[in-house]
């Protein structure tokens, strides 16, 4: 068993506030949902099964925190027995995968963006272990499933609000690395802006890493200096710049509003629970997991949605956004999927 597996209890404590925020969001209906944003839990039938998480970044990182929170929540419900490692470098990633597989985990959840070939090699060596990996590639064999982060629909809705609210006509996005999933998210936000404000200017910066809040802050400050009066934070740290300069920001993946109550007025939330539920159901039933679970991130499946603080955006902008959201939920409008690097 990896040494960091002992950090399970610490991880539960670390994510308790995030889970509390999720439950509060459900209770208040703040995500607008006609259907619940967070899918019902998968209940254990014969006791919890062992599931491991391997996080290349610290679990504080927004993307990893969403995965981590879903598995901590499932652990608390008795669905799984969850252990994890965080801050695992690319050179150590295959070793961590092997250690968790040899420890008897039924399902291993992680990311293979930096180690696509190596991760698939490890999975082929452990055919009885199911792997669910964030990836820009395809599934492999029967036991290597993939997923992407598809909260671009919520980002589009947030972009609609930003486009209606900007007074300078300039908005900004701070992203990690221009991989397809990040590109699609930022492009979704940009498309939402342009849908209501075709003349708006959209500034884009990439910080070159998945977790560097100070660097994201600096990128955000540079965009504000260039005229941006609303920032979309694909990376954690962007809202620090907005807070410092007294402008508004939109968060991504998690609910940043409690941390920045006077700054972050909307969040393009992503929920990993439907994806891990589906992969776990396949694994426990002995079915192949070698498929793409990404579509479960769609808004209509509870995988993403926009959380909005009332009273900040103009009522007419909110009403317009809600009409589009209803059309997305009804399958009457499809937000464009653009994986190209933003200009």
C-alpha positions in Angstrom: 0.0 0.0 0.0 1.4 3.5 -0.9 2.6 5.4 2.1 0.3 8.3 1.3 -2.7 6.0 1.6 -2.7 6.8 5.3 -3.8 10.3 4.4 -7.4 9.2 3.8 -8.7 10.6 7.1 -6.9 13.9 6.5 -8.5 14.0 3.0 -11.9 13.5 4.4 -11.4 16.4 6.9 -9.9 18.6 4.2 -12.9 18.2 1.8 -15.6 18.4 4.4 -16.3 22.1 3.8 -16.6 21.5 0.0 -19.1 18.7 0.6 -21.0 20.9 3.0 -21.1 23.6 0.3 -22.5 21.0 -2.2 -25.2 19.9 0.2 -26.1 23.6 0.9 -26.3 24.2 -2.8 -28.8 21.4 -3.2 -30.8 22.5 -0.2 -31.2 26.1 -1.5 -31.7 25.2 -5.1 -29.0 27.7 -6.1 -28.0 25.7 -9.2 -31.4 26.4 -10.7 -31.9 22.7 -11.3 -35.2 21.3 -12.5 -33.3 18.0 -12.0 -30.7 17.7 -9.1 -27.2 18.8 -9.9 -25.6 16.1 -7.9 -26.7 12.6 -8.8 -28.0 10.1 -6.3 -25.3 8.1 -4.6 -24.6 4.5 -5.7 -25.3 2.4 -2.7 -23.1 -0.5 -1.7 -24.8 -3.9 -1.8 -22.2 -6.1 -0.1 -20.0 -3.7 1.6 -17.6 -1.0 0.3 -15.1 -1.8 -2.4 -11.6 -0.5 -2.5 -11.1 2.6 -4.7 -7.9 4.6 -5.1 -7.3 8.1 -6.3 -4.0 9.3 -7.8 -3.8 13.1 -8.1 -1.0 14.7 -10.0 -1.8 18.0 -8.3 -2.6 18.7 -4.6 -6.3 17.9 -3.9 -6.7 21.7 -3.2 -6.5 22.1 -7.0 -10.1 22.7 -8.2 -10.1 19.8 -10.8 -8.6 17.3 -8.4 -10.8 18.5 -5.6 -13.9 17.6 -7.6 -12.7 14.1 -8.1 -11.6 13.8 -4.5 -14.8 15.2 -3.1 -16.9 12.7 -5.0 -14.9 9.8 -3.7 -14.7 11.1 -0.1 -18.5 11.5 -0.3 -18.9 7.9 -1.5 -16.6 6.7 1.2 -18.6 8.5 3.9 -21.8 6.8 2.5 -20.1 3.3 2.8 -20.0 2.8 -1.0 -16.3 2.6 -1.2 -13.1 2.4 0.9 -11.1 5.3 -0.5 -7.3 5.9 -0.3 -5.3 8.4 -2.4 -2.0 10.0 -3.2 -1.6 13.6 -4.3 1.1 15.7 -5.9 2.3 12.6 -7.9 4.8 13.6 -10.6 4.7 12.2 -14.1 7.8 10.1 -13.5 6.2 8.5 -10.4 2.7 8.1 -11.8 3.1 4.6 -13.3 4.7 3.4 -10.0 1.7 4.7 -8.0 -0.7 3.0 -10.4 1.1 -0.3 -9.9 1.2 0.0 -6.2 -2.5 0.8 -5.9 -3.3 -2.1 -8.3 -1.3 -4.5 -6.3 -3.0 -3.3 -3.1 -6.2 -4.8 -4.4 -8.2 -1.7 -5.5 -11.1 -2.6 -7.7 -11.1 0.9 -9.3 -8.2 3.4 -9.7 -9.2 7.0 -10.6 -6.6 9.5 -11.9 -5.3 11.4 -14.9 -3.1 10.4 -17.7 -2.6 13.7 -19.5 1.1 13.6 -19.0 1.6 9.8 -19.1 -0.8 8.5 -21.7 1.4 5.7 -23.1 2.7 4.7 -19.7 -0.7 4.6 -18.0 -2.1 2.3 -20.7 0.9 0.0 -20.3 0.3 -0.3 -16.6 -3.4 -1.0 -17.2 -2.6 -3.8 -19.6 -0.4 -5.4 -16.9 -3.4 -5.4 -14.4 -6.4 -6.6 -16.4 -8.4 -7.3 -13.2 -8.1 -3.7 -12.1 -10.4 -1.0 -13.5 -8.9 2.4 -14.4 -10.8 5.6 -14.9 -8.5 8.3 -16.1 -8.8 11.9 -17.1 -7.5 11.8 -20.7 -7.4 13.5 -24.0 -7.1 10.1 -25.6 -9.3 7.1 -26.2 -10.2 4.2 -23.9 -7.9 1.2 -24.1 -8.8 -2.5 -23.7 -11.5 -3.6 -21.3 -10.1 -1.9 -18.2 -8.9 1.6 -19.2 -11.8 4.0 -19.2 -11.4 7.7 -19.9 -13.2 11.0 -19.1 -13.0 14.7 -19.9 -14.2 17.7 -18.0 -17.2 18.9 -19.8 -18.5 21.9 -17.8 -18.3 24.0 -21.0 -22.1 24.3 -21.1 -22.1 26.0 -17.7 -19.2 28.1 -18.8 -21.2 29.3 -21.8 -24.0 30.4 -19.5 -21.5 32.3 -17.4 -20.1 33.9 -20.5 -23.6 35.1 -21.4 -23.7 36.9 -18.1 -20.2 38.3 -18.4 -20.9 39.6 -21.9 -24.0 41.4 -20.7 -22.3 42.8 -17.6 -18.9 44.1 -18.9 -18.6 47.9 -19.0 -15.2 48.0 -20.6 -16.1 45.5 -23.3 -13.2 43.4 -22.3 -13.3 40.1 -20.4 -10.5 37.6 -19.5 -9.9 33.9 -19.0 -7.0 32.3 -17.2 -6.3 28.7 -18.0 -3.8 26.0 -17.2 -2.5 24.4 -20.4 -4.1 24.5 -23.8 -5.2 20.8 -23.9 -8.6 20.0 -25.5 -10.7 20.0 -22.3 -9.3 23.4 -21.1 -9.6 24.9 -24.6 -13.3 23.7 -24.9 -14.1 25.3 -21.5 -12.5 28.7 -22.3 -14.0 28.6 -25.8 -17.4 27.8 -24.3 -17.1 30.9 -22.1 -16.0 33.0 -25.0 -18.9 31.8 -27.2 -21.3 32.7 -24.4 -19.8 36.2 -24.2 -20.1 36.7 -28.0 -23.7 35.4 -28.1 -24.8 38.5 -26.3 -22.0 40.9 -27.0 -20.4 40.3 -30.4 -18.0 43.2 -30.1 -16.5 42.2 -26.8 -12.8 41.4 -26.5 -11.8 38.2 -24.9 -8.3 38.0 -23.4 -6.8 34.5 -22.8 -3.7 33.5 -20.7 -2.3 30.1 -20.0 -0.1 29.6 -16.9 1.7 26.4 -18.2 0.8 24.2 -15.2 -2.3 22.8 -13.5 -1.6 24.3 -10.1 0.1 27.6 -9.5 -2.3 30.1 -7.8 0.2 32.9 -7.6 0.9 32.6 -11.3 -2.8 32.6 -12.1 -3.2 35.7 -10.0 -0.5 37.5 -12.0 -2.1 36.5 -15.3 -5.4 37.9 -14.0 -3.8 41.1 -12.9 -2.2 41.5 -16.4 -5.6 41.1 -18.0 -7.2 43.6 -15.7 -4.4 46.0 -16.6 -5.3 45.4 -20.3 -8.9 46.5 -19.6 -10.7 43.3 -18.4 -13.5 44.0 -15.9 -14.7 40.4 -15.5 -12.5 37.3 -15.2 -13.2 33.7 -15.9 -11.0 31.6 -13.6 -10.4 28.2 -15.3 -7.5 28.0 -12.8 -7.5 28.6 -9.1 -5.9 32.0 -8.2 -7.6 34.0 -10.8 -10.2 35.3 -8.4 -7.4 36.6 -6.2 -6.6 39.1 -8.9 -10.3 40.1 -9.3 -10.7 40.5 -5.6 -7.5 42.6 -5.3 -8.7 45.0 -8.0 -12.4 45.1 -7.0 -13.9 43.5 -10.1 -16.2 40.5 -10.6 -15.1 36.9 -11.4 -16.7 33.6 -12.5 -15.3 30.4 -11.0 -15.0 27.0 -12.6 -15.4 23.4 -11.4 -16.1 24.2 -7.7 -18.1 26.9 -5.8 -15.6 29.7 -5.1 -18.3 32.1 -3.8 -17.8 31.3 -0.1 -14.1 32.1 -0.4 -14.7 35.3 -2.5 -18.2 36.4 -1.5 -18.0 39.9 -3.0 -16.1 38.8 -6.1 -17.2 35.5 -7.5 -20.9 35.8 -8.5 -21.2 32.7 -10.6 -19.5 29.3 -10.9 -19.5 26.8 -13.8 -19.7 23.7 -11.6 -18.6 20.2 -12.6 -19.8 17.1 -10.8 -17.7 13.9 -11.0 -20.1 11.7 -9.1 -22.2 10.5 -12.1 -19.0 9.4 -13.8 -17.4 7.5 -10.9 -20.8 5.9 -10.1 -21.1 4.6 -13.6 -17.5 3.2 -13.7 -17.9 1.7 -10.3 -21.2 0.0 -11.3 -19.5 -1.4 -14.4 -16.5 -2.6 -12.4 -18.5 -4.3 -9.6 -20.7 -6.0 -12.2 -17.7 -7.3 -14.0 -18.5 -5.3 -17.1 -15.7 -3.6 -19.2 -14.9 -0.1 -18.2 -12.8 0.5 -21.4 -15.1 3.3 -22.7 -15.5 7.0 -22.6 -17.5 8.2 -19.6 -17.3 11.9 -20.6 -20.9 12.3 -21.8 -22.1 11.9 -18.2 -20.6 15.4 -17.6 -23.5 16.8 -19.7 -25.8 19.2 -18.0 -28.8 17.1 -18.7 -27.2 14.2 -16.8 -26.3 16.3 -13.8 -22.6 16.6 -14.7 -22.4 20.4 -14.8 -24.4 23.5 -14.1 -24.2 27.2 -13.4 -24.5 28.4 -9.8 -25.4 32.1 -9.6 -25.5 34.5 -6.7 -28.8 36.4 -6.8 -28.9 40.1 -7.3 -25.6 40.6 -9.0 -26.3 40.1 -12.7 -29.0 42.3 -14.3 -32.4 40.5 -14.2 -32.8 40.6 -18.0 -29.4 39.0 -18.4 -30.3 36.3 -16.0 -33.7 35.7 -17.7 -32.0 35.4 -21.1 -29.4 33.0 -19.6 -32.1 30.8 -18.0 -33.9 30.5 -21.3 -30.8 29.1 -22.9 -30.2 26.8 -20.0 -33.7 25.4 -20.3 -33.1 24.8 -24.0 -29.8 23.0 -23.2 -31.6 20.8 -20.7 -34.4 20.1 -23.2 -31.9 19.1 -25.9 -33.1 22.1 -28.0 -29.7 23.9 -28.0 -26.2 22.4 -28.1 -23.4 24.6 -26.9 -20.6 24.5 -29.6 -17.7 22.2 -28.7 -14.5 23.8 -29.8 -11.3 22.0 -28.8 -9.0 24.3 -30.6 -6.6 26.5 -28.7 -8.2 29.9 -28.1 -6.7 32.7 -30.1 
